[in-house]
């Protein structure tokens, strides 16, 4: 079960999506209602599929409530958590 999303973080995520025109129409079903349920961490794995200790990334998913299609966005690039590695030139935070 996912812990409840802090309303302030939820607003920041939605504002970031809206400012970029993200999530207006689902590319799969054409739906226009989306859910932002929280932040999720993914661990990096090595070539054998084993978790690499201390290496991973945090994402904010945007999910269509009509079909479940989900997109993941880097929480660091959204300004929700600090960057472990600074963005390269040309990146748009």
Residue pairs with C-beta under 8 A, 6 or more apart in sequence:
2 37
2 38
3 38
4 38
5 36
5 37
5 38
5 39
9 39
9 80
10 36
12 78
12 79
12 80
13 36
13 60
13 78
13 80
14 36
16 73
16 78
16 79
17 23
17 34
17 36
17 62
17 73
22 62
22 71
22 73
23 34
23 62
23 71
24 32
25 31
25 32
26 32
26 34
26 64
26 66
26 67
26 69
27 69
28 64
28 67
28 69
29 64
29 66
29 67
29 69
30 66
31 64
31 65
31 66
31 67
33 64
33 65
33 66
34 62
34 63
34 64
34 65
35 62
35 63
35 64
35 65
36 60
36 61
36 62
36 63
37 61
37 63
38 60
38 61
39 58
39 59
39 60
39 75
39 80
39 81
40 58
40 59
40 60
40 61
40 72
41 56
41 57
41 58
41 59
42 56
42 57
42 58
42 59
43 51
43 52
43 55
43 56
44 51
44 52
44 55
44 56
44 57
45 51
45 52
46 52
57 74
57 75
57 76
58 74
58 75
58 76
58 80
58 81
59 72
59 73
59 74
59 75
60 72
60 73
60 75
60 78
60 80
61 70
61 71
61 72
61 73
62 70
62 71
62 73
63 69
63 70
63 71
64 70
75 81
76 82
76 83
76 84
77 83
77 87
77 91
77 93
78 93
79 93
87 93
